[in-house]
Amino acid sequence: MKVKVILSAVALLCVGFAAQAQDVKIGYTNVEFIMDLMPEMEQIAADIKDYETQLQTTMQLKGEDFQRQVQTYQQAMSTMTEEARAAKEKELTDLQASLQKMENDSQISYQRKLGELLSPVQTKVINAINAVAAENNYTHIFAESAGQAPILLYTKEEDKFTELVLTKLGLEMPAAPAAPAGN
């Protein structure tokens, strides 16, 4: 008797989930793919490249100055007093540490600048995704991937959510590459 009650409860629970699941509409998209198609990305790529070049130029000039000071020290080392040598070595060590900090700060600055440049485009894409989801009665939208880790494990090919978002943004889905001859 107890087994029948448990099985009945499980069956009712399954029926309840099945009835509730009919209202669920799930879509998927690839935010990075959509962002790459945005016309703003060309200017962002140019701006971030310019910024990267500025950072690299500054680092290169500082590095060259450091190398010159090291060479000057090496040439004059034999004629320096012990105190002057120790002071110059400390100065060079401090300068080297400063260069390392500057390199780390440059990497952080680069990431921050990239985030600032991408933020408006990302917001625009996310707003379009939200609008398309609402207009088409989707209850859940999943990212096709996050970085290198895929999130979506399976979908039917007829889900055209990404194409709807591109249309909302005034963009077209790029044509699939032609299959190589002989296949």
C-alpha positions in Angstrom: 0.0 0.0 0.0 2.8 2.4 0.9 4.5 1.8 -2.5 1.3 2.7 -4.4 1.0 5.9 -2.4 4.6 6.9 -3.2 4.2 5.9 -6.9 0.9 7.9 -7.1 2.6 10.9 -5.6 5.6 10.6 -8.1 3.1 10.3 -11.0 1.2 13.4 -9.9 4.5 15.3 -9.5 5.5 14.3 -13.0 2.2 15.3 -14.5 2.5 18.7 -12.7 6.0 19.2 -14.2 4.8 18.2 -17.6 1.9 20.7 -17.5 4.3 23.4 -16.3 6.9 22.6 -18.9 4.5 23.3 -21.7 4.7 27.1 -20.9 8.5 27.1 -21.1 10.1 28.4 -24.3 13.9 28.3 -24.3 16.2 29.9 -26.8 20.0 30.2 -27.1 22.4 32.7 -28.7 26.0 33.6 -28.8 26.6 37.1 -27.5 30.2 37.3 -28.8 29.1 36.3 -32.3 26.5 39.0 -32.4 28.9 41.6 -30.9 31.5 40.7 -33.6 28.9 41.6 -36.3 28.1 45.1 -34.8 29.5 47.9 -36.9 30.9 49.6 -33.8 33.4 46.8 -33.4 35.6 48.0 -36.2 36.2 51.3 -34.5 36.6 49.6 -31.1 39.3 47.3 -32.6 41.1 50.4 -34.0 40.8 52.3 -30.7 42.1 49.4 -28.5 44.9 48.8 -31.0 45.9 52.5 -30.7 45.7 52.3 -26.9 47.8 49.1 -26.9 50.4 50.8 -29.1 50.6 53.8 -26.7 51.1 51.5 -23.7 53.8 49.4 -25.6 55.6 52.6 -26.7 55.7 53.9 -23.2 57.0 50.6 -21.8 59.6 50.3 -24.6 60.9 53.9 -23.9 61.1 53.2 -20.2 62.8 49.8 -20.8 65.4 51.4 -23.1 66.1 54.1 -20.5 66.6 51.4 -17.9 69.0 49.5 -20.2 71.0 52.7 -20.8 71.3 53.3 -17.1 72.4 49.6 -16.5 75.1 50.0 -19.3 76.3 53.3 -17.8 76.6 51.7 -14.4 78.5 48.7 -15.7 81.0 50.9 -17.5 81.5 53.2 -14.5 81.3 50.4 -11.8 85.1 49.9 -11.5 85.7 53.5 -10.7 82.9 53.9 -8.2 83.2 53.8 -4.5 81.5 51.0 -2.6 78.8 53.4 -1.3 78.2 54.9 -4.8 78.0 51.4 -6.3 75.5 50.2 -3.6 73.4 53.4 -4.1 73.3 53.0 -7.9 72.4 49.3 -7.6 69.6 50.1 -5.2 68.4 52.8 -7.7 68.5 50.3 -10.6 66.7 47.7 -8.5 64.0 50.2 -7.6 63.7 51.3 -11.3 63.4 47.6 -12.3 60.6 47.1 -9.8 58.9 50.3 -11.0 59.1 48.9 -14.6 57.5 45.6 -13.5 54.7 47.5 -11.7 54.2 49.7 -14.7 53.9 46.6 -16.9 51.3 45.1 -14.6 49.4 48.4 -14.4 49.4 48.6 -18.2 47.8 45.2 -18.5 45.1 46.2 -16.0 44.7 49.5 -17.8 44.3 47.7 -21.1 41.6 45.4 -19.8 39.8 48.3 -18.2 39.9 50.3 -21.5 38.7 47.3 -23.4 35.8 46.9 -21.0 34.9 50.5 -21.3 34.9 50.4 -25.1 32.9 47.1 -25.3 30.3 48.0 -22.6 28.0 50.1 -24.8 27.9 47.5 -27.5 27.4 44.7 -25.0 24.5 46.6 -23.4 23.0 47.2 -26.8 23.2 43.5 -27.7 21.8 42.4 -24.3 18.9 44.9 -24.6 18.1 43.5 -28.0 18.2 39.9 -26.7 15.9 40.9 -23.9 13.5 42.6 -26.3 13.4 39.7 -28.7 12.9 37.3 -25.9 10.0 39.3 -24.6 8.4 39.9 -28.0 8.6 36.1 -28.9 7.5 34.8 -25.4 10.8 33.1 -24.5 11.0 32.2 -20.9 14.8 31.4 -20.9 17.7 32.3 -23.1 21.0 30.5 -22.7 24.4 31.6 -23.9 25.7 29.2 -26.5 29.1 29.4 -24.8 30.9 31.3 -22.2 34.5 31.9 -23.1 35.9 28.5 -24.1 33.4 26.5 -22.0 30.2 25.5 -23.9 27.1 25.9 -21.9 24.6 24.7 -24.5 24.7 20.9 -24.9 21.8 20.3 -27.3 19.3 22.3 -29.3 17.1 21.8 -32.3 18.4 23.6 -35.4 15.2 25.5 -36.0 15.7 27.8 -33.1 16.4 31.1 -34.9 16.8 33.3 -31.8 20.2 34.7 -32.8 18.8 35.7 -36.3 15.9 37.4 -34.5 18.3 39.4 -32.4 20.4 40.3 -35.5 17.3 41.5 -37.2 16.4 43.6 -34.1 19.8 45.2 -34.4 19.5 45.8 -38.1 22.1 43.2 -39.0 22.1 40.2 -41.2 23.2 36.6 -40.4 26.4 36.0 -42.4 26.2 33.3 -45.1 27.6 29.9 -44.1 30.9 29.1 -45.7 30.5 27.0 -48.9 31.5 23.3 -48.5 34.9 22.5 -50.1 34.7 20.7 -53.4 34.8 17.0 -53.2 32.8 16.6 -50.0 
